[in-house]
Amino acid sequence: MPVETLNGAQVLSQEIPTWFVCAMGMGIVFIGLICLIVLIKIFGKVSELVAGKEAVPAPVAAAPAPVAAPAADVIPNRGELVAAVSAALAEELGTDVQAIRIVSIKRV
């Protein structure tokens, strides 16, 4: 092994191969990621244990009453709805409101 002096200190002048540097970098990253995964799993188990001790059983709620179906095609403010839809379409298409003609509006 050749030894050089740099500012009075002895330095090994051996070049490290690039594949070794890449392998070490990727290895360190994966070891760090595995450590993060393990820590997250541990914290998850701890939080489950803590939440399990503090959990109070919730009372069972009664089934909700059935909601009456709205009357078909009854829109109270149809003019306002048409104006809002046409303004939104005109803005999206980049045209004037006068250029849009809405023929029908159907509930989906």
Phi and psi restraints in degrees (range 20) as a CNS / XPLOR table:
assign (resid 1 and name C) (resid 2 and name N)
       (resid 2 and name CA) (resid 2 and name C) 1.0 -74.2 20.0 2
assign (resid 2 and name N) (resid 2 and name CA)
       (resid 2 and name C) (resid 3 and name N) 1.0 140.3 20.0 2
assign (resid 2 and name C) (resid 3 and name N)
       (resid 3 and name CA) (resid 3 and name C) 1.0 -118.7 20.0 2
assign (resid 3 and name N) (resid 3 and name CA)
       (resid 3 and name C) (resid 4 and name N) 1.0 131.3 20.0 2
assign (resid 3 and name C) (resid 4 and name N)
       (resid 4 and name CA) (resid 4 and name C) 1.0 -118.1 20.0 2
assign (resid 4 and name N) (resid 4 and name CA)
       (resid 4 and name C) (resid 5 and name N) 1.0 159.7 20.0 2
assign (resid 4 and name C) (resid 5 and name N)
       (resid 5 and name CA) (resid 5 and name C) 1.0 -109.7 20.0 2
assign (resid 5 and name N) (resid 5 and name CA)
       (resid 5 and name C) (resid 6 and name N) 1.0 134.4 20.0 2
assign (resid 5 and name C) (resid 6 and name N)
       (resid 6 and name CA) (resid 6 and name C) 1.0 -131.3 20.0 2
assign (resid 6 and name N) (resid 6 and name CA)
       (resid 6 and name C) (resid 7 and name N) 1.0 110.2 20.0 2
assign (resid 6 and name C) (resid 7 and name N)
       (resid 7 and name CA) (resid 7 and name C) 1.0 55.0 20.0 2
assign (resid 7 and name N) (resid 7 and name CA)
       (resid 7 and name C) (resid 8 and name N) 1.0 39.7 20.0 2
assign (resid 7 and name C) (resid 8 and name N)
       (resid 8 and name CA) (resid 8 and name C) 1.0 85.5 20.0 2
assign (resid 8 and name N) (resid 8 and name CA)
       (resid 8 and name C) (resid 9 and name N) 1.0 -4.2 20.0 2
assign (resid 8 and name C) (resid 9 and name N)
       (resid 9 and name CA) (resid 9 and name C) 1.0 -104.4 20.0 2
assign (resid 9 and name N) (resid 9 and name CA)
       (resid 9 and name C) (resid 10 and name N) 1.0 144.6 20.0 2
assign (resid 9 and name C) (resid 10 and name N)
       (resid 10 and name CA) (resid 10 and name C) 1.0 -85.9 20.0 2
assign (resid 10 and name N) (resid 10 and name CA)
       (resid 10 and name C) (resid 11 and name N) 1.0 131.7 20.0 2
assign (resid 10 and name C) (resid 11 and name N)
       (resid 11 and name CA) (resid 11 and name C) 1.0 -128.1 20.0 2
assign (resid 11 and name N) (resid 11 and name CA)
       (resid 11 and name C) (resid 12 and name N) 1.0 133.7 20.0 2
assign (resid 11 and name C) (resid 12 and name N)
       (resid 12 and name CA) (resid 12 and name C) 1.0 -75.0 20.0 2
assign (resid 12 and name N) (resid 12 and name CA)
       (resid 12 and name C) (resid 13 and name N) 1.0 130.9 20.0 2
assign (resid 12 and name C) (resid 13 and name N)
       (resid 13 and name CA) (resid 13 and name C) 1.0 -103.8 20.0 2
assign (resid 13 and name N) (resid 13 and name CA)
       (resid 13 and name C) (resid 14 and name N) 1.0 60.7 20.0 2
assign (resid 13 and name C) (resid 14 and name N)
       (resid 14 and name CA) (resid 14 and name C) 1.0 -109.7 20.0 2
assign (resid 14 and name N) (resid 14 and name CA)
       (resid 14 and name C) (resid 15 and name N) 1.0 130.0 20.0 2
assign (resid 14 and name C) (resid 15 and name N)
       (resid 15 and name CA) (resid 15 and name C) 1.0 -85.5 20.0 2
assign (resid 15 and name N) (resid 15 and name CA)
       (resid 15 and name C) (resid 16 and name N) 1.0 133.1 20.0 2
assign (resid 15 and name C) (resid 16 and name N)
       (resid 16 and name CA) (resid 16 and name C) 1.0 -87.5 20.0 2
assign (resid 16 and name N) (resid 16 and name CA)
       (resid 16 and name C) (resid 17 and name N) 1.0 130.0 20.0 2
assign (resid 16 and name C) (resid 17 and name N)
       (resid 17 and name CA) (resid 17 and name C) 1.0 -65.4 20.0 2
assign (resid 17 and name N) (resid 17 and name CA)
       (resid 17 and name C) (resid 18 and name N) 1.0 147.3 20.0 2
assign (resid 17 and name C) (resid 18 and name N)
       (resid 18 and name CA) (resid 18 and name C) 1.0 -66.2 20.0 2
assign (resid 18 and name N) (resid 18 and name CA)
       (resid 18 and name C) (resid 19 and name N) 1.0 -34.3 20.0 2
assign (resid 18 and name C) (resid 19 and name N)
       (resid 19 and name CA) (resid 19 and name C) 1.0 -62.8 20.0 2
assign (resid 19 and name N) (resid 19 and name CA)
       (resid 19 and name C) (resid 20 and name N) 1.0 -34.8 20.0 2
assign (resid 19 and name C) (resid 20 and name N)
       (resid 20 and name CA) (resid 20 and name C) 1.0 -68.1 20.0 2
assign (resid 20 and name N) (resid 20 and name CA)
       (resid 20 and name C) (resid 21 and name N) 1.0 -40.2 20.0 2
assign (resid 20 and name C) (resid 21 and name N)
       (resid 21 and name CA) (resid 21 and name C) 1.0 -64.1 20.0 2
assign (resid 21 and name N) (resid 21 and name CA)
       (resid 21 and name C) (resid 22 and name N) 1.0 -44.2 20.0 2
assign (resid 21 and name C) (resid 22 and name N)
       (resid 22 and name CA) (resid 22 and name C) 1.0 -63.2 20.0 2
assign (resid 22 and name N) (resid 22 and name CA)
       (resid 22 and name C) (resid 23 and name N) 1.0 -44.6 20.0 2
assign (resid 22 and name C) (resid 23 and name N)
       (resid 23 and name CA) (resid 23 and name C) 1.0 -63.3 20.0 2
assign (resid 23 and name N) (resid 23 and name CA)
       (resid 23 and name C) (resid 24 and name N) 1.0 -42.4 20.0 2
assign (resid 23 and name C) (resid 24 and name N)
       (resid 24 and name CA) (resid 24 and name C) 1.0 -65.5 20.0 2
assign (resid 24 and name N) (resid 24 and name CA)
       (resid 24 and name C) (resid 25 and name N) 1.0 -41.1 20.0 2
assign (resid 24 and name C) (resid 25 and name N)
       (resid 25 and name CA) (resid 25 and name C) 1.0 -62.4 20.0 2
assign (resid 25 and name N) (resid 25 and name CA)
       (resid 25 and name C) (resid 26 and name N) 1.0 -47.8 20.0 2
assign (resid 25 and name C) (resid 26 and name N)
       (resid 26 and name CA) (resid 26 and name C) 1.0 -66.7 20.0 2
assign (resid 26 and name N) (resid 26 and name CA)
       (resid 26 and name C) (resid 27 and name N) 1.0 -37.2 20.0 2
assign (resid 26 and name C) (resid 27 and name N)
       (resid 27 and name CA) (resid 27 and name C) 1.0 -62.6 20.0 2
assign (resid 27 and name N) (resid 27 and name CA)
       (resid 27 and name C) (resid 28 and name N) 1.0 -43.7 20.0 2
assign (resid 27 and name C) (resid 28 and name N)
       (resid 28 and name CA) (resid 28 and name C) 1.0 -64.3 20.0 2
assign (resid 28 and name N) (resid 28 and name CA)
       (resid 28 and name C) (resid 29 and name N) 1.0 -40.6 20.0 2
assign (resid 28 and name C) (resid 29 and name N)
       (resid 29 and name CA) (resid 29 and name C) 1.0 -63.2 20.0 2
assign (resid 29 and name N) (resid 29 and name CA)
       (resid 29 and name C) (resid 30 and name N) 1.0 -45.3 20.0 2
assign (resid 29 and name C) (resid 30 and name N)
       (resid 30 and name CA) (resid 30 and name C) 1.0 -68.3 20.0 2
assign (resid 30 and name N) (resid 30 and name CA)
       (resid 30 and name C) (resid 31 and name N) 1.0 -35.9 20.0 2
assign (resid 30 and name C) (resid 31 and name N)
       (resid 31 and name CA) (resid 31 and name C) 1.0 -63.7 20.0 2
assign (resid 31 and name N) (resid 31 and name CA)
       (resid 31 and name C) (resid 32 and name N) 1.0 -40.9 20.0 2
assign (resid 31 and name C) (resid 32 and name N)
       (resid 32 and name CA) (resid 32 and name C) 1.0 -63.2 20.0 2
assign (resid 32 and name N) (resid 32 and name CA)
       (resid 32 and name C) (resid 33 and name N) 1.0 -41.7 20.0 2
assign (resid 32 and name C) (resid 33 and name N)
       (resid 33 and name CA) (resid 33 and name C) 1.0 -65.6 20.0 2
assign (resid 33 and name N) (resid 33 and name CA)
       (resid 33 and name C) (resid 34 and name N) 1.0 -39.9 20.0 2
assign (resid 33 and name C) (resid 34 and name N)
       (resid 34 and name CA) (resid 34 and name C) 1.0 -63.9 20.0 2
assign (resid 34 and name N) (resid 34 and name CA)
       (resid 34 and name C) (resid 35 and name N) 1.0 -40.3 20.0 2
assign (resid 34 and name C) (resid 35 and name N)
       (resid 35 and name CA) (resid 35 and name C) 1.0 -62.0 20.0 2
assign (resid 35 and name N) (resid 35 and name CA)
       (resid 35 and name C) (resid 36 and name N) 1.0 -40.7 20.0 2
assign (resid 35 and name C) (resid 36 and name N)
       (resid 36 and name CA) (resid 36 and name C) 1.0 -62.2 20.0 2
assign (resid 36 and name N) (resid 36 and name CA)
       (resid 36 and name C) (resid 37 and name N) 1.0 -42.7 20.0 2
assign (resid 36 and name C) (resid 37 and name N)
       (resid 37 and name CA) (resid 37 and name C) 1.0 -61.5 20.0 2
assign (resid 37 and name N) (resid 37 and name CA)
       (resid 37 and name C) (resid 38 and name N) 1.0 -45.1 20.0 2
assign (resid 37 and name C) (resid 38 and name N)
       (resid 38 and name CA) (resid 38 and name C) 1.0 -63.0 20.0 2
assign (resid 38 and name N) (resid 38 and name CA)
       (resid 38 and name C) (resid 39 and name N) 1.0 -44.3 20.0 2
assign (resid 38 and name C) (resid 39 and name N)
       (resid 39 and name CA) (resid 39 and name C) 1.0 -62.2 20.0 2
assign (resid 39 and name N) (resid 39 and name CA)
       (resid 39 and name C) (resid 40 and name N) 1.0 -41.6 20.0 2
assign (resid 39 and name C) (resid 40 and name N)
       (resid 40 and name CA) (resid 40 and name C) 1.0 -65.0 20.0 2
assign (resid 40 and name N) (resid 40 and name CA)
       (resid 40 and name C) (resid 41 and name N) 1.0 -40.7 20.0 2
assign (resid 40 and name C) (resid 41 and name N)
       (resid 41 and name CA) (resid 41 and name C) 1.0 -64.7 20.0 2
assign (resid 41 and name N) (resid 41 and name CA)
       (resid 41 and name C) (resid 42 and name N) 1.0 -40.0 20.0 2
assign (resid 41 and name C) (resid 42 and name N)
       (resid 42 and name CA) (resid 42 and name C) 1.0 -63.7 20.0 2
assign (resid 42 and name N) (resid 42 and name CA)
       (resid 42 and name C) (resid 43 and name N) 1.0 -46.2 20.0 2
assign (resid 42 and name C) (resid 43 and name N)
       (resid 43 and name CA) (resid 43 and name C) 1.0 -63.6 20.0 2
assign (resid 43 and name N) (resid 43 and name CA)
       (resid 43 and name C) (resid 44 and name N) 1.0 -34.6 20.0 2
assign (resid 43 and name C) (resid 44 and name N)
       (resid 44 and name CA) (resid 44 and name C) 1.0 -63.1 20.0 2
assign (resid 44 and name N) (resid 44 and name CA)
       (resid 44 and name C) (resid 45 and name N) 1.0 -44.0 20.0 2
assign (resid 44 and name C) (resid 45 and name N)
       (resid 45 and name CA) (resid 45 and name C) 1.0 -65.1 20.0 2
assign (resid 45 and name N) (resid 45 and name CA)
       (resid 45 and name C) (resid 46 and name N) 1.0 -40.9 20.0 2
assign (resid 45 and name C) (resid 46 and name N)
       (resid 46 and name CA) (resid 46 and name C) 1.0 -63.4 20.0 2
assign (resid 46 and name N) (resid 46 and name CA)
       (resid 46 and name C) (resid 47 and name N) 1.0 -43.4 20.0 2
assign (resid 46 and name C) (resid 47 and name N)
       (resid 47 and name CA) (resid 47 and name C) 1.0 -67.1 20.0 2
assign (resid 47 and name N) (resid 47 and name CA)
       (resid 47 and name C) (resid 48 and name N) 1.0 -33.4 20.0 2
assign (resid 47 and name C) (resid 48 and name N)
       (resid 48 and name CA) (resid 48 and name C) 1.0 -65.2 20.0 2
assign (resid 48 and name N) (resid 48 and name CA)
       (resid 48 and name C) (resid 49 and name N) 1.0 -40.7 20.0 2
assign (resid 48 and name C) (resid 49 and name N)
       (resid 49 and name CA) (resid 49 and name C) 1.0 -65.0 20.0 2
assign (resid 49 and name N) (resid 49 and name CA)
       (resid 49 and name C) (resid 50 and name N) 1.0 -43.4 20.0 2
assign (resid 49 and name C) (resid 50 and name N)
       (resid 50 and name CA) (resid 50 and name C) 1.0 -66.2 20.0 2
assign (resid 50 and name N) (resid 50 and name CA)
       (resid 50 and name C) (resid 51 and name N) 1.0 -44.0 20.0 2
assign (resid 50 and name C) (resid 51 and name N)
       (resid 51 and name CA) (resid 51 and name C) 1.0 -68.0 20.0 2
assign (resid 51 and name N) (resid 51 and name CA)
       (resid 51 and name C) (resid 52 and name N) 1.0 -32.3 20.0 2
assign (resid 51 and name C) (resid 52 and name N)
       (resid 52 and name CA) (resid 52 and name C) 1.0 -66.9 20.0 2
assign (resid 52 and name N) (resid 52 and name CA)
       (resid 52 and name C) (resid 53 and name N) 1.0 -35.3 20.0 2
assign (resid 52 and name C) (resid 53 and name N)
       (resid 53 and name CA) (resid 53 and name C) 1.0 -74.4 20.0 2
assign (resid 53 and name N) (resid 53 and name CA)
       (resid 53 and name C) (resid 54 and name N) 1.0 -33.5 20.0 2
assign (resid 53 and name C) (resid 54 and name N)
       (resid 54 and name CA) (resid 54 and name C) 1.0 -91.0 20.0 2
assign (resid 54 and name N) (resid 54 and name CA)
       (resid 54 and name C) (resid 55 and name N) 1.0 -9.6 20.0 2
assign (resid 54 and name C) (resid 55 and name N)
       (resid 55 and name CA) (resid 55 and name C) 1.0 -69.6 20.0 2
assign (resid 55 and name N) (resid 55 and name CA)
       (resid 55 and name C) (resid 56 and name N) 1.0 132.3 20.0 2
assign (resid 55 and name C) (resid 56 and name N)
       (resid 56 and name CA) (resid 56 and name C) 1.0 -108.0 20.0 2
assign (resid 56 and name N) (resid 56 and name CA)
       (resid 56 and name C) (resid 57 and name N) 1.0 129.6 20.0 2
assign (resid 56 and name C) (resid 57 and name N)
       (resid 57 and name CA) (resid 57 and name C) 1.0 -62.3 20.0 2
assign (resid 57 and name N) (resid 57 and name CA)
       (resid 57 and name C) (resid 58 and name N) 1.0 128.2 20.0 2
assign (resid 57 and name C) (resid 58 and name N)
       (resid 58 and name CA) (resid 58 and name C) 1.0 -78.6 20.0 2
assign (resid 58 and name N) (resid 58 and name CA)
       (resid 58 and name C) (resid 59 and name N) 1.0 143.9 20.0 2
assign (resid 58 and name C) (resid 59 and name N)
       (resid 59 and name CA) (resid 59 and name C) 1.0 -66.3 20.0 2
assign (resid 59 and name N) (resid 59 and name CA)
       (resid 59 and name C) (resid 60 and name N) 1.0 145.4 20.0 2
assign (resid 59 and name C) (resid 60 and name N)
       (resid 60 and name CA) (resid 60 and name C) 1.0 -74.5 20.0 2
assign (resid 60 and name N) (resid 60 and name CA)
       (resid 60 and name C) (resid 61 and name N) 1.0 123.9 20.0 2
assign (resid 60 and name C) (resid 61 and name N)
       (resid 61 and name CA) (resid 61 and name C) 1.0 -82.2 20.0 2
assign (resid 61 and name N) (resid 61 and name CA)
       (resid 61 and name C) (resid 62 and name N) 1.0 146.4 20.0 2
assign (resid 61 and name C) (resid 62 and name N)
       (resid 62 and name CA) (resid 62 and name C) 1.0 -72.0 20.0 2
assign (resid 62 and name N) (resid 62 and name CA)
       (resid 62 and name C) (resid 63 and name N) 1.0 156.1 20.0 2
assign (resid 62 and name C) (resid 63 and name N)
       (resid 63 and name CA) (resid 63 and name C) 1.0 -64.3 20.0 2
assign (resid 63 and name N) (resid 63 and name CA)
       (resid 63 and name C) (resid 64 and name N) 1.0 137.2 20.0 2
assign (resid 63 and name C) (resid 64 and name N)
       (resid 64 and name CA) (resid 64 and name C) 1.0 -66.7 20.0 2
assign (resid 64 and name N) (resid 64 and name CA)
       (resid 64 and name C) (resid 65 and name N) 1.0 148.3 20.0 2
assign (resid 64 and name C) (resid 65 and name N)
       (resid 65 and name CA) (resid 65 and name C) 1.0 -67.7 20.0 2
assign (resid 65 and name N) (resid 65 and name CA)
       (resid 65 and name C) (resid 66 and name N) 1.0 144.3 20.0 2
assign (resid 65 and name C) (resid 66 and name N)
       (resid 66 and name CA) (resid 66 and name C) 1.0 -64.6 20.0 2
assign (resid 66 and name N) (resid 66 and name CA)
       (resid 66 and name C) (resid 67 and name N) 1.0 139.1 20.0 2
assign (resid 66 and name C) (resid 67 and name N)
       (resid 67 and name CA) (resid 67 and name C) 1.0 -92.3 20.0 2
assign (resid 67 and name N) (resid 67 and name CA)
       (resid 67 and name C) (resid 68 and name N) 1.0 134.0 20.0 2
assign (resid 67 and name C) (resid 68 and name N)
       (resid 68 and name CA) (resid 68 and name C) 1.0 -68.7 20.0 2
assign (resid 68 and name N) (resid 68 and name CA)
       (resid 68 and name C) (resid 69 and name N) 1.0 137.7 20.0 2
assign (resid 68 and name C) (resid 69 and name N)
       (resid 69 and name CA) (resid 69 and name C) 1.0 -71.1 20.0 2
assign (resid 69 and name N) (resid 69 and name CA)
       (resid 69 and name C) (resid 70 and name N) 1.0 137.6 20.0 2
assign (resid 69 and name C) (resid 70 and name N)
       (resid 70 and name CA) (resid 70 and name C) 1.0 -68.9 20.0 2
assign (resid 70 and name N) (resid 70 and name CA)
       (resid 70 and name C) (resid 71 and name N) 1.0 154.2 20.0 2
assign (resid 70 and name C) (resid 71 and name N)
       (resid 71 and name CA) (resid 71 and name C) 1.0 -62.5 20.0 2
assign (resid 71 and name N) (resid 71 and name CA)
       (resid 71 and name C) (resid 72 and name N) 1.0 143.1 20.0 2
assign (resid 71 and name C) (resid 72 and name N)
       (resid 72 and name CA) (resid 72 and name C) 1.0 -69.1 20.0 2
assign (resid 72 and name N) (resid 72 and name CA)
       (resid 72 and name C) (resid 73 and name N) 1.0 131.2 20.0 2
assign (resid 72 and name C) (resid 73 and name N)
       (resid 73 and name CA) (resid 73 and name C) 1.0 56.5 20.0 2
assign (resid 73 and name N) (resid 73 and name CA)
       (resid 73 and name C) (resid 74 and name N) 1.0 35.0 20.0 2
assign (resid 73 and name C) (resid 74 and name N)
       (resid 74 and name CA) (resid 74 and name C) 1.0 -104.9 20.0 2
assign (resid 74 and name N) (resid 74 and name CA)
       (resid 74 and name C) (resid 75 and name N) 1.0 108.4 20.0 2
assign (resid 74 and name C) (resid 75 and name N)
       (resid 75 and name CA) (resid 75 and name C) 1.0 -115.8 20.0 2
assign (resid 75 and name N) (resid 75 and name CA)
       (resid 75 and name C) (resid 76 and name N) 1.0 115.4 20.0 2
assign (resid 75 and name C) (resid 76 and name N)
       (resid 76 and name CA) (resid 76 and name C) 1.0 -65.1 20.0 2
assign (resid 76 and name N) (resid 76 and name CA)
       (resid 76 and name C) (resid 77 and name N) 1.0 -41.4 20.0 2
assign (resid 76 and name C) (resid 77 and name N)
       (resid 77 and name CA) (resid 77 and name C) 1.0 -115.0 20.0 2
assign (resid 77 and name N) (resid 77 and name CA)
       (resid 77 and name C) (resid 78 and name N) 1.0 67.4 20.0 2
assign (resid 77 and name C) (resid 78 and name N)
       (resid 78 and name CA) (resid 78 and name C) 1.0 -62.1 20.0 2
assign (resid 78 and name N) (resid 78 and name CA)
       (resid 78 and name C) (resid 79 and name N) 1.0 -37.7 20.0 2
assign (resid 78 and name C) (resid 79 and name N)
       (resid 79 and name CA) (resid 79 and name C) 1.0 -64.5 20.0 2
assign (resid 79 and name N) (resid 79 and name CA)
       (resid 79 and name C) (resid 80 and name N) 1.0 -42.2 20.0 2
assign (resid 79 and name C) (resid 80 and name N)
       (resid 80 and name CA) (resid 80 and name C) 1.0 -65.9 20.0 2
assign (resid 80 and name N) (resid 80 and name CA)
       (resid 80 and name C) (resid 81 and name N) 1.0 -38.2 20.0 2
assign (resid 80 and name C) (resid 81 and name N)
       (resid 81 and name CA) (resid 81 and name C) 1.0 -64.0 20.0 2
assign (resid 81 and name N) (resid 81 and name CA)
       (resid 81 and name C) (resid 82 and name N) 1.0 -44.3 20.0 2
assign (resid 81 and name C) (resid 82 and name N)
       (resid 82 and name CA) (resid 82 and name C) 1.0 -63.6 20.0 2
assign (resid 82 and name N) (resid 82 and name CA)
       (resid 82 and name C) (resid 83 and name N) 1.0 -40.5 20.0 2
assign (resid 82 and name C) (resid 83 and name N)
       (resid 83 and name CA) (resid 83 and name C) 1.0 -64.8 20.0 2
assign (resid 83 and name N) (resid 83 and name CA)
       (resid 83 and name C) (resid 84 and name N) 1.0 -42.1 20.0 2
assign (resid 83 and name C) (resid 84 and name N)
       (resid 84 and name CA) (resid 84 and name C) 1.0 -66.5 20.0 2
assign (resid 84 and name N) (resid 84 and name CA)
       (resid 84 and name C) (resid 85 and name N) 1.0 -43.3 20.0 2
assign (resid 84 and name C) (resid 85 and name N)
       (resid 85 and name CA) (resid 85 and name C) 1.0 -65.9 20.0 2
assign (resid 85 and name N) (resid 85 and name CA)
       (resid 85 and name C) (resid 86 and name N) 1.0 -43.4 20.0 2
assign (resid 85 and name C) (resid 86 and name N)
       (resid 86 and name CA) (resid 86 and name C) 1.0 -67.4 20.0 2
assign (resid 86 and name N) (resid 86 and name CA)
       (resid 86 and name C) (resid 87 and name N) 1.0 -35.9 20.0 2
assign (resid 86 and name C) (resid 87 and name N)
       (resid 87 and name CA) (resid 87 and name C) 1.0 -66.6 20.0 2
assign (resid 87 and name N) (resid 87 and name CA)
       (resid 87 and name C) (resid 88 and name N) 1.0 -40.8 20.0 2
assign (resid 87 and name C) (resid 88 and name N)
       (resid 88 and name CA) (resid 88 and name C) 1.0 -65.8 20.0 2
assign (resid 88 and name N) (resid 88 and name CA)
       (resid 88 and name C) (resid 89 and name N) 1.0 -42.8 20.0 2
assign (resid 88 and name C) (resid 89 and name N)
       (resid 89 and name CA) (resid 89 and name C) 1.0 -63.5 20.0 2
assign (resid 89 and name N) (resid 89 and name CA)
       (resid 89 and name C) (resid 90 and name N) 1.0 -42.9 20.0 2
assign (resid 89 and name C) (resid 90 and name N)
       (resid 90 and name CA) (resid 90 and name C) 1.0 -62.7 20.0 2
assign (resid 90 and name N) (resid 90 and name CA)
       (resid 90 and name C) (resid 91 and name N) 1.0 -40.5 20.0 2
assign (resid 90 and name C) (resid 91 and name N)
       (resid 91 and name CA) (resid 91 and name C) 1.0 -65.7 20.0 2
assign (resid 91 and name N) (resid 91 and name CA)
       (resid 91 and name C) (resid 92 and name N) 1.0 -43.0 20.0 2
assign (resid 91 and name C) (resid 92 and name N)
       (resid 92 and name CA) (resid 92 and name C) 1.0 -68.5 20.0 2
assign (resid 92 and name N) (resid 92 and name CA)
       (resid 92 and name C) (resid 93 and name N) 1.0 -39.1 20.0 2
assign (resid 92 and name C) (resid 93 and name N)
       (resid 93 and name CA) (resid 93 and name C) 1.0 -83.5 20.0 2
assign (resid 93 and name N) (resid 93 and name CA)
       (resid 93 and name C) (resid 94 and name N) 1.0 -13.4 20.0 2
assign (resid 93 and name C) (resid 94 and name N)
       (resid 94 and name CA) (resid 94 and name C) 1.0 75.2 20.0 2
assign (resid 94 and name N) (resid 94 and name CA)
       (resid 94 and name C) (resid 95 and name N) 1.0 30.1 20.0 2
assign (resid 94 and name C) (resid 95 and name N)
       (resid 95 and name CA) (resid 95 and name C) 1.0 -119.2 20.0 2
assign (resid 95 and name N) (resid 95 and name CA)
       (resid 95 and name C) (resid 96 and name N) 1.0 -179.7 20.0 2
assign (resid 95 and name C) (resid 96 and name N)
       (resid 96 and name CA) (resid 96 and name C) 1.0 -85.9 20.0 2
assign (resid 96 and name N) (resid 96 and name CA)
       (resid 96 and name C) (resid 97 and name N) 1.0 153.5 20.0 2
assign (resid 96 and name C) (resid 97 and name N)
       (resid 97 and name CA) (resid 97 and name C) 1.0 -63.6 20.0 2
assign (resid 97 and name N) (resid 97 and name CA)
       (resid 97 and name C) (resid 98 and name N) 1.0 -31.0 20.0 2
assign (resid 97 and name C) (resid 98 and name N)
       (resid 98 and name CA) (resid 98 and name C) 1.0 -65.4 20.0 2
assign (resid 98 and name N) (resid 98 and name CA)
       (resid 98 and name C) (resid 99 and name N) 1.0 -23.8 20.0 2
assign (resid 98 and name C) (resid 99 and name N)
       (resid 99 and name CA) (resid 99 and name C) 1.0 -84.2 20.0 2
assign (resid 99 and name N) (resid 99 and name CA)
       (resid 99 and name C) (resid 100 and name N) 1.0 -5.1 20.0 2
assign (resid 99 and name C) (resid 100 and name N)
       (resid 100 and name CA) (resid 100 and name C) 1.0 -104.0 20.0 2
assign (resid 100 and name N) (resid 100 and name CA)
       (resid 100 and name C) (resid 101 and name N) 1.0 134.1 20.0 2
assign (resid 100 and name C) (resid 101 and name N)
       (resid 101 and name CA) (resid 101 and name C) 1.0 -124.4 20.0 2
assign (resid 101 and name N) (resid 101 and name CA)
       (resid 101 and name C) (resid 102 and name N) 1.0 116.0 20.0 2
assign (resid 101 and name C) (resid 102 and name N)
       (resid 102 and name CA) (resid 102 and name C) 1.0 -95.0 20.0 2
assign (resid 102 and name N) (resid 102 and name CA)
       (resid 102 and name C) (resid 103 and name N) 1.0 119.5 20.0 2
assign (resid 102 and name C) (resid 103 and name N)
       (resid 103 and name CA) (resid 103 and name C) 1.0 -84.4 20.0 2
assign (resid 103 and name N) (resid 103 and name CA)
       (resid 103 and name C) (resid 104 and name N) 1.0 -46.1 20.0 2
assign (resid 103 and name C) (resid 104 and name N)
       (resid 104 and name CA) (resid 104 and name C) 1.0 -153.2 20.0 2
assign (resid 104 and name N) (resid 104 and name CA)
       (resid 104 and name C) (resid 105 and name N) 1.0 155.2 20.0 2
assign (resid 104 and name C) (resid 105 and name N)
       (resid 105 and name CA) (resid 105 and name C) 1.0 -125.5 20.0 2
assign (resid 105 and name N) (resid 105 and name CA)
       (resid 105 and name C) (resid 106 and name N) 1.0 122.7 20.0 2
assign (resid 105 and name C) (resid 106 and name N)
       (resid 106 and name CA) (resid 106 and name C) 1.0 -120.8 20.0 2
assign (resid 106 and name N) (resid 106 and name CA)
       (resid 106 and name C) (resid 107 and name N) 1.0 140.3 20.0 2
assign (resid 106 and name C) (resid 107 and name N)
       (resid 107 and name CA) (resid 107 and name C) 1.0 -73.8 20.0 2
assign (resid 107 and name N) (resid 107 and name CA)
       (resid 107 and name C) (resid 108 and name N) 1.0 135.0 20.0 2
